[in-house]
């Protein structure tokens, strides 16, 4: 018994020394392996230790953990690892969609959009709409940018990287990108957002839900980056004015900004960011309402008279899109400044 204790004590001290490892928790140098007369002698205590460690801690495949990543100033960084994924960039082999998927919104997605609208001062409740396109159609304050995006069916390719034509213009990029991420939790999502410092609670919720999200940005707020699991940033150098010698022509020196003086950890990859920004599309019925009110009725009319001429649904759409101003006190509608601009554009197009 005394001899066994000494062997175990001696081998514990050997195990603590830095030795190459073979397998899980089994150092090659455990105990001692000596060659004597061509026969290897392996200490029995070390052997039992390795067997015990393996039986009590079998090898297991680690599940893929969620990752919320921030990428600053590196559009060449590939933010998705593989299918299924959604991105605003065009990778080789990705499936390019002709528009934004018109999804039926989940309750959590509606909550995220309402949070964004609250931050931006947009007074519209998404709780009562059904699809993503309805948000931009019925939100009056969204009318200035909603016409520049198009929607397609809500089907997403589940075995490919889908390139969705989202402009890198706020707030379109953040609204659509986060809506796609929360509405499709099984997809890895890459989006552009300069509003992320205002939405750390939304990102914390994304992490809690296990979403895999990469946010590209040009904004760094060092006090709010702790919500991310990883931050990738481009190193830039701002030269002092005394370093710009021999000339005051800054156009020749502007390339210094952005030049990295550290060993790059991520090599640039060719990538295209060419979102499909369509011309603003306006319903023909809405155009007819504006023309009828502006040309035939002198720019102002009762709600009933205009509805009898062009239909009540078309009038409601024109009001919700901001082309008409409705006065509930006397039940009249009149052309707004936006409607006058449309009427002028229609007249110039006809000429």
DOPA-734488 format. One record per residue (C-alpha): x, y, z; residue in three letters. Coordinates in steps of 0.001 Angstrom, whole numbers, plus 500000, padded with zeros to 6 digits. Example, Ala and Ser with C-alpha at 12.3 -4.5 7.8 and 13.67 -1.06 7.14 Angstrom:
REM DOPA-734488
512300495500507800ala;513670498940507140ser;
REM end
This chain:
REM DOPA-734488
500000500000500000unk;502891502306500822unk;504567501520497482unk;501371502228495543unk;500962505620497224unk;504536506593496358unk;504025505596492714unk;500870507665492507unk;502572510639494174unk;505558510403491868unk;503396510230488756unk;501275513154489881unk;504424515273489966unk;505394514085486490unk;501917514783485128unk;502176518402486187unk;505224518932483955unk;504652520296480415unk;504615517272478157unk;503087516594474761unk;499567515228474954unk;498014512318473144unk;494263512031473350unk;492113513638475998unk;493957514246479275unk;496643511554478692unk;500143513050478623unk;502686510879476857unk;505123511535479680unk;502753510366482443unk;504601508022484740unk;507595507082482721unk;508025505234479483unk;511428503742479334unk;513010501502476830unk;514825498656478571unk;515842495597476618unk;513492496648473772unk;510404496416476035unk;508266499491476927unk;507171499694480546unk;504059501793481174unk;503097502603484707unk;499820501029485678unk;498685503986487805unk;498981506396484860unk;497082503976482633unk;494217503740485124unk;494168507518485454unk;493707507986481680unk;490965505353481495unk;489149506976484415unk;489378510445482832unk;488016509238479505unk;485119507310481022unk;484024510215483191unk;484568512909480538unk;483805511403477125unk;484443513497474030unk;481398515477472917unk;480780517678469910unk;480365521256471090unk;477168522935469838unk;477591525979467631unk;477283528961469943unk;475452532154468970unk;477626535031467881unk;476783538736467811unk;479614540382465896unk;480415544024465077unk;482542544853462019unk;483748548452461750unk;484899549800458401unk;485547546406456791unk;482937545759454130unk;485276543153452652unk;484787541030455781unk;482630537982455149unk;480114538002457952unk;478350534711457199unk;479944531298457485unk;477579529321455286unk;474006528499454356unk;471348529250455359unk;472172532927455596unk;470892536380454640unk;473226539202453632unk;473122542581451937unk;476339541790450026unk;476841539765446866unk;479126536801447466unk;480231534341444834unk;477609531632444676unk;475006533518446687unk;471431533554445462unk;470415537100444565unk;466813537997445319unk;464979540581443228unk;463451542221446268unk;462922542048449998unk;461009538992451266unk;457516540107452237unk;457369538170455488unk;454457537726457835unk;455841539383460945unk;456223537543464236unk;455316539324467504unk;458986539724468496unk;459745541239465076unk;456925543754465471unk;458302544675468884unk;461778545290467430unk;460378547511464640unk;458312549466467170unk;461482549940469229unk;463276551301466173unk;460397553631465318unk;460326554901468894unk;464049555694468707unk;463621557517465401unk;460534559447466502unk;458292557710463955unk;454751557556465307unk;453387554293463975unk;452308551112465734unk;453360547967463886unk;451259545729466140unk;448240545916463833unk;449962545121460518unk;450510541646459153unk;453387541745456669unk;456619543715456294unk;455345545570453219unk;452340546816455230unk;454712548647457575unk;456031550826454773unk;452678551177453031unk;450639552424455985unk;453295554367457877unk;452938558001456796unk;456354559027458108unk;457973556170456171unk;456660557414452833unk;459825559369452007unk;461912556196451771unk;459421553349451390unk;459050553834447647unk;462696552938447002unk;462372549290447979unk;460515546432446357unk;459091543260447843unk;458918539693446584unk;457324536553448012unk;458205535645451583unk;459999532432450598unk;463722532306451471unk;466126529697450076unk;466904527475453058unk;470021525900451538unk;471789528962450170unk;473185532364451080unk;470486534837450045unk;471593538297448930unk;468741540689449750unk;468889544103448000unk;468867546334451087unk;470345549849450640unk;472982550815453210unk;470908553903453980unk;469394554449457389unk;466835553723458641unk;466057551251455839unk;469105549123456520unk;468485548703460250unk;464716548200459996unk;464810545563457265unk;468004543867458455unk;466835543397462036unk;463367542343460855unk;464939539622458706unk;467131538498461606unk;464390538224464231unk;461833536769461844unk;464230534029460641unk;466073532767463741unk;467506529748461896unk;469345531975459413unk;472683533659459930unk;472158537348459117unk;474580540045457986unk;473343543643457875unk;474531547253457913unk;473550549593460738unk;474842552890462057unk;472010552954464608unk;473308550021466678unk;474554552210469611unk;470898553139470206unk;469729549520470137unk;471880547627472624unk;468750546202474256unk;467630544777470908unk;471054543203470399unk;470969541733473899unk;467611540187473052unk;469114538764469855unk;471903537172471884unk;469416535752474375unk;467447534179471515unk;470608532572470131unk;470678534547466888unk;473813534633464740unk;474189538241463684unk;476944540314462073unk;476515544088461988unk;478658546178459643unk;479003549818460613unk;481085552962460320unk;480377553980463925unk;482343553022467049unk;481010553641470540unk;483493552087472953unk;481034552385475849unk;478465550167474136unk;480477547420472468unk;480123545014475394unk;476919543612473941unk;478985541985471179unk;480877538714471357unk;483468539911468872unk;484506543253467373unk;486451543507464119unk;487734546929463152unk;489935548422460509unk;493051550071461837unk;493554553620460557unk;496288556169461088unk;495683559917461305unk;498941561752460533unk;499947564897462367unk;500107568071460346unk;503925568214460696unk;504174564844458998unk;502712566238455784unk;505886567839454534unk;506829569463451217unk;503235570212450280unk;499944571405451614unk;498025569535448920unk;495997567176451045unk;494608565363448023unk;497979563648447653unk;498021562582451282unk;494479561419451822unk;495407557809451115unk;497399557767454366unk;494117557618456242unk;493064553993456212unk;496557552575455734unk;497146549870458300unk;500429549913460225unk;499707546635461973unk;499836543091460728unk;496449542465459100unk;494497539610460577unk;491826539545457872unk;492779539626454234unk;490566541718451924unk;488130539701449856unk;486412540955446728unk;482810541721447524unk;480069543688445820unk;477566545828447651unk;475124546843444959unk;471653547015446462unk;468792547276444037unk;467474550787444627unk;464380550992442487unk;462664554132441305unk;459878555192443648unk;456766553259442658unk;453376554883443071unk;450072553133442679unk;448181554271439563unk;445008554625441606unk;446793557008443974unk;448060559038441015unk;444494559180439706unk;443261560479443076unk;445880563251443072unk;445091564238439477unk;441353564240440082unk;441598566351443216unk;444183568722441811unk;442885569238438293unk;439147568599438389unk;438271569670441950unk;440696572534442455unk;442861570896445129unk;440208570597447857unk;437013568570448158unk;434753566825450613unk;435734563291451434unk;432467561888450093unk;432652563731446757unk;436186562551446072unk;435399558986447192unk;432420558861444818unk;434690559817441911unk;437759557622442499unk;436801555121445187unk;437204555226448955unk;440097552724449116unk;442232554803446765unk;441522557925448815unk;442511556175452056unk;445794554996450482unk;446556558501449209unk;445956559940452689unk;448078557247454398unk;450930557857451952unk;450869561599452671unk;449636562877449286unk;446378564180450743unk;445692565990454001unk;442447565056455742unk;440618567457458029unk;438255565563460361unk;436588568787461509unk;434807569486458198unk;435439566089456491unk;437476567593453660unk;440651566514451893unk;443192568728450181unk;446457568228448363unk;449508568225450618unk;452902569580449573unk;453852566040448653unk;450717565699446552unk;451452568980444783unk;454956567740443961unk;453489564529442527unk;450939566480440501unk;453719568651439095unk;455826565587438247unk;452874563913436528unk;452215567061434505unk;455845567358433435unk;455895563688432467unk;452817564135430302unk;454467567041428497unk;
REM end
